[in-house]
């Protein structure tokens, strides 16, 4: 499992970890039942607090991406197709929101953005 932490990012470290692990699970890089590093090992490898690593694992477990077995560790959960689809929708929503913000900051009107969106959809 390869994770890269950007200490100068405005995004909290645990969110960076969550995002990268979710992406690796959804892309099939991390397979169902694959063991994840222990919280302490992850913290040591990334040079972060064990509490930060635990927070990331807790968030992943709450979202259904991993399961933790007391005394055995954390493992990649079986991906529910609905969860995977919802995550993809969230990614698209974030990308669209970013593009819209960029367009608005460039002075584009809602109508211009809608027209551009329609043109792009027609081309695909």
Backbone bond lengths (Angstrom), bond angles and torsions (degrees), N, CA, C in turn:
res aa  C-N    CA-C-N  psi(-1)  N-CA   C-N-CA  omega(-1)  CA-C   N-CA-C  phi
1 X - - - 1.463 - - 1.515 107.50 -
2 X 1.310 115.42 122.14 1.448 121.23 -177.40 1.526 109.59 -109.79
3 X 1.316 116.60 115.01 1.463 121.86 178.95 1.515 109.22 -121.30
4 X 1.320 115.95 140.55 1.454 121.54 178.59 1.522 108.16 -122.43
5 X 1.318 115.67 123.19 1.455 121.54 -179.51 1.521 108.76 -103.10
6 X 1.324 115.27 129.92 1.460 121.56 177.19 1.528 107.60 -104.92
7 X 1.326 116.03 102.45 1.467 120.59 -177.10 1.523 113.21 -69.15
8 X 1.323 117.76 -17.85 1.460 119.78 179.54 1.533 112.31 -93.64
9 X 1.333 116.03 0.48 1.466 120.79 179.53 1.524 110.28 -72.89
10 X 1.311 115.57 150.38 1.468 121.06 174.75 1.530 110.33 -77.86
11 X 1.322 117.20 -15.09 1.459 121.78 -179.90 1.534 108.66 -79.79
12 X 1.329 117.53 130.62 1.464 120.03 178.93 1.531 111.56 -56.27
13 X 1.331 115.96 149.06 1.464 121.32 -177.29 1.520 111.59 -58.50
14 X 1.337 117.77 -43.09 1.470 118.35 -177.85 1.527 110.58 -63.40
15 X 1.339 118.15 -34.29 1.469 120.53 177.98 1.527 110.75 -68.84
16 X 1.334 117.04 -35.31 1.462 120.27 176.46 1.530 109.70 -62.22
17 X 1.331 116.23 -43.27 1.461 121.32 179.42 1.527 110.17 -63.80
18 X 1.324 116.51 -48.57 1.466 121.49 -179.86 1.527 109.90 -57.03
19 X 1.316 117.02 -49.19 1.464 121.09 -178.07 1.516 113.07 -60.17
20 X 1.327 116.24 -43.01 1.463 119.57 -178.17 1.529 111.82 -70.81
21 X 1.323 117.08 -39.63 1.475 119.04 178.60 1.525 110.05 -67.49
22 X 1.340 117.61 -42.58 1.464 120.36 177.67 1.530 110.26 -58.94
23 X 1.309 116.57 -43.54 1.463 120.76 -179.37 1.530 110.34 -62.74
24 X 1.335 117.21 -42.87 1.463 120.50 179.94 1.528 111.53 -66.39
25 X 1.318 116.78 -33.74 1.467 119.98 177.13 1.524 109.89 -69.82
26 X 1.322 116.73 -46.90 1.469 120.25 -177.18 1.530 111.83 -68.61
27 X 1.335 117.48 -28.47 1.465 120.72 178.30 1.523 112.71 -84.80
28 X 1.333 116.54 -2.92 1.449 120.13 178.65 1.519 114.43 83.33
29 X 1.329 117.37 4.58 1.468 120.16 177.93 1.529 110.35 -69.53
30 X 1.328 115.90 -34.93 1.462 121.25 173.97 1.519 107.03 -108.47
31 X 1.316 116.10 116.22 1.463 122.10 -175.49 1.527 111.60 -87.27
32 X 1.324 115.11 158.52 1.462 121.68 176.58 1.527 109.68 -52.93
33 X 1.316 115.93 137.82 1.462 125.50 179.11 1.530 114.05 73.02
34 X 1.334 118.10 2.38 1.466 119.81 176.51 1.527 108.88 -66.64
35 X 1.323 115.80 136.19 1.463 120.82 179.35 1.518 109.74 -77.36
36 X 1.317 115.55 136.94 1.460 121.76 174.83 1.523 108.48 -96.60
37 X 1.335 116.84 157.26 1.464 118.25 176.74 1.526 110.03 -60.74
38 X 1.315 116.40 152.09 1.465 119.43 176.06 1.527 108.80 -63.00
39 X 1.304 115.80 161.69 1.471 120.77 178.78 1.525 109.83 -56.20
40 X 1.327 116.91 -44.92 1.470 120.38 -179.03 1.515 111.92 -65.51
41 X 1.326 116.62 -41.52 1.466 120.18 179.35 1.527 110.36 -64.71
42 X 1.327 116.57 -45.04 1.462 120.42 178.77 1.527 110.21 -60.43
43 X 1.321 116.73 -45.12 1.464 121.10 179.69 1.523 110.84 -60.84
44 X 1.327 116.44 -44.00 1.469 120.52 -179.61 1.527 110.63 -64.98
45 X 1.346 116.46 -46.90 1.467 121.01 -178.08 1.526 112.34 -61.61
46 X 1.342 116.23 -38.89 1.465 120.67 -177.46 1.530 112.95 -92.09
47 X 1.334 115.36 -5.30 1.466 121.79 -178.05 1.527 111.04 58.15
48 X 1.333 113.81 50.75 1.462 120.93 178.66 1.521 108.61 -128.45
49 X 1.307 116.38 172.56 1.458 121.69 177.33 1.527 109.99 -69.97
50 X 1.329 115.55 144.29 1.465 120.27 175.49 1.527 110.04 -62.23
51 X 1.324 117.24 -30.70 1.463 120.72 178.10 1.531 111.17 -65.05
52 X 1.334 116.41 -36.50 1.468 120.68 178.22 1.527 109.96 -67.45
53 X 1.329 116.28 -43.73 1.465 120.32 177.79 1.528 110.46 -62.57
54 X 1.319 116.93 -42.48 1.471 121.52 178.87 1.517 110.59 -62.41
55 X 1.336 116.69 -41.49 1.463 120.84 179.27 1.534 110.45 -61.21
56 X 1.326 116.93 -40.19 1.466 121.03 178.61 1.524 110.47 -64.86
57 X 1.330 117.31 -46.77 1.462 120.64 179.55 1.534 111.17 -63.67
58 X 1.330 116.26 -39.88 1.469 119.48 177.97 1.528 111.09 -60.96
59 X 1.337 116.06 -42.86 1.470 120.52 179.34 1.530 110.28 -64.07
60 X 1.323 116.87 -43.44 1.465 120.72 178.88 1.524 111.49 -63.42
61 X 1.318 116.19 -38.40 1.462 119.77 178.79 1.523 110.42 -68.18
62 X 1.324 116.08 -41.95 1.465 120.36 -179.86 1.534 111.04 -62.06
63 X 1.324 116.64 -33.91 1.465 121.14 -179.98 1.527 112.53 -85.26
64 X 1.331 117.39 -2.73 1.456 120.98 175.36 1.514 115.40 86.31
65 X 1.330 117.81 14.51 1.458 120.25 -179.07 1.520 112.83 -87.90
66 X 1.329 117.07 -28.54 1.447 120.60 178.18 1.528 109.62 -133.82
67 X 1.327 115.07 161.76 1.459 121.27 172.28 1.518 107.04 -126.85
68 X 1.325 115.57 143.36 1.456 120.72 178.75 1.523 108.23 -114.94
69 X 1.318 115.56 128.38 1.452 122.48 178.05 1.524 106.34 -108.99
70 X 1.317 115.61 116.26 1.460 120.40 -177.65 1.527 110.77 -53.69
71 X 1.311 116.13 126.43 1.457 121.54 178.89 1.514 114.79 85.36
72 X 1.339 117.15 -9.14 1.467 120.25 -178.47 1.526 112.50 -117.79
73 X 1.334 117.03 -30.48 1.457 120.00 178.89 1.514 113.30 121.37
74 X 1.322 114.01 -168.60 1.466 121.66 -178.85 1.526 109.44 -110.25
75 X 1.341 114.86 141.85 1.457 121.45 -175.56 1.522 109.91 -135.86
76 X 1.330 115.57 153.36 1.458 120.76 176.94 1.520 108.28 -68.03
77 X 1.316 115.85 129.11 1.466 121.89 179.38 1.522 109.37 -80.48
78 X 1.324 115.58 160.08 1.454 120.19 172.31 1.523 108.52 -66.04
79 X 1.318 116.83 131.79 1.460 120.05 -177.09 1.516 111.25 -78.46
80 X 1.309 115.42 118.70 1.451 122.27 171.91 1.537 106.23 -71.99
81 X 1.325 119.13 125.99 1.468 120.44 -178.21 1.524 112.83 -57.07
82 X 1.335 116.61 -31.63 1.462 119.42 -179.89 1.521 110.75 -70.23
83 X 1.324 116.89 -37.67 1.465 121.01 178.30 1.524 109.54 -65.85
84 X 1.329 116.40 -44.49 1.461 120.79 179.46 1.529 110.76 -61.48
85 X 1.326 117.00 -43.48 1.467 120.88 179.42 1.520 110.86 -64.04
86 X 1.307 117.11 -40.57 1.463 121.03 179.37 1.529 110.62 -65.27
87 X 1.318 117.42 -39.23 1.465 120.55 177.83 1.523 110.77 -63.55
88 X 1.319 116.66 -41.01 1.476 120.35 178.03 1.527 110.22 -63.59
89 X 1.343 116.49 -40.96 1.470 119.88 178.02 1.530 110.52 -60.98
90 X 1.327 116.23 -41.78 1.464 120.22 179.17 1.531 110.83 -62.09
91 X 1.341 116.21 -40.54 1.461 120.42 178.31 1.527 110.71 -61.84
92 X 1.331 116.21 -45.08 1.468 120.74 179.54 1.527 109.74 -63.07
93 X 1.333 116.43 -43.37 1.465 120.77 179.75 1.529 110.85 -59.77
94 X 1.332 116.94 -44.02 1.474 120.21 179.28 1.523 110.92 -63.24
95 X 1.349 116.37 -41.96 1.462 120.15 -179.82 1.530 111.05 -65.14
96 X 1.330 116.60 -42.50 1.459 120.24 178.45 1.531 111.13 -64.56
97 X 1.322 115.87 -43.07 1.463 119.76 179.15 1.526 110.45 -60.48
98 X 1.312 116.66 -42.18 1.460 121.08 178.85 1.522 111.02 -62.72
99 X 1.342 116.04 -44.04 1.464 120.54 179.81 1.538 111.03 -64.44
100 X 1.324 116.77 -40.29 1.462 120.93 179.59 1.526 110.26 -65.40
101 X 1.326 116.31 -43.86 1.477 119.81 178.09 1.526 110.75 -60.31
102 X 1.334 116.29 -41.32 1.460 120.61 179.14 1.533 110.31 -63.26
103 X 1.327 116.00 -44.46 1.459 120.25 178.82 1.524 111.76 -62.01
104 X 1.331 117.12 -44.99 1.468 121.16 -179.77 1.527 111.08 -64.14
105 X 1.337 116.49 -39.92 1.460 118.94 179.79 1.525 111.27 -69.79
106 X 1.339 116.39 -18.24 1.463 121.11 176.09 1.523 111.84 -89.89
107 X 1.338 115.62 0.79 1.457 119.57 176.72 1.513 115.07 93.09
108 X 1.327 118.18 9.80 1.459 120.04 179.73 1.526 110.30 -76.98
109 X 1.321 115.81 142.45 1.467 120.97 177.46 1.526 109.65 -83.54
110 X 1.332 115.47 167.38 1.464 119.99 176.86 1.524 110.43 -58.84
111 X 1.326 115.72 -41.03 1.459 119.88 -179.08 1.527 110.92 -63.22
112 X 1.331 117.43 -41.79 1.464 120.75 179.09 1.535 110.42 -64.68
113 X 1.321 116.44 -40.66 1.460 120.35 178.88 1.520 111.05 -65.22
114 X 1.339 117.00 -42.10 1.455 120.80 178.72 1.532 110.96 -64.50
115 X 1.324 116.24 -40.70 1.465 120.50 179.02 1.535 110.19 -64.20
116 X 1.327 116.74 -43.77 1.457 120.96 178.53 1.525 110.70 -62.64
117 X 1.321 116.62 -43.03 1.465 122.10 178.14 1.530 109.71 -58.84
118 X 1.330 116.60 -46.86 1.466 121.12 -179.41 1.533 111.20 -61.84
119 X 1.347 116.13 -42.00 1.462 119.66 179.39 1.527 111.11 -62.65
120 X 1.308 116.77 -43.14 1.456 120.56 -179.01 1.525 110.23 -64.72
121 X 1.333 117.16 -42.62 1.467 119.92 -179.98 1.522 110.40 -63.16
122 X 1.323 117.19 -39.56 1.469 119.74 179.70 1.513 111.85 -64.07
123 X 1.331 116.92 -32.99 1.476 121.11 -177.67 1.533 111.49 -75.54
124 X 1.321 117.64 -22.34 1.475 119.20 -176.70 1.497 112.43 -84.73
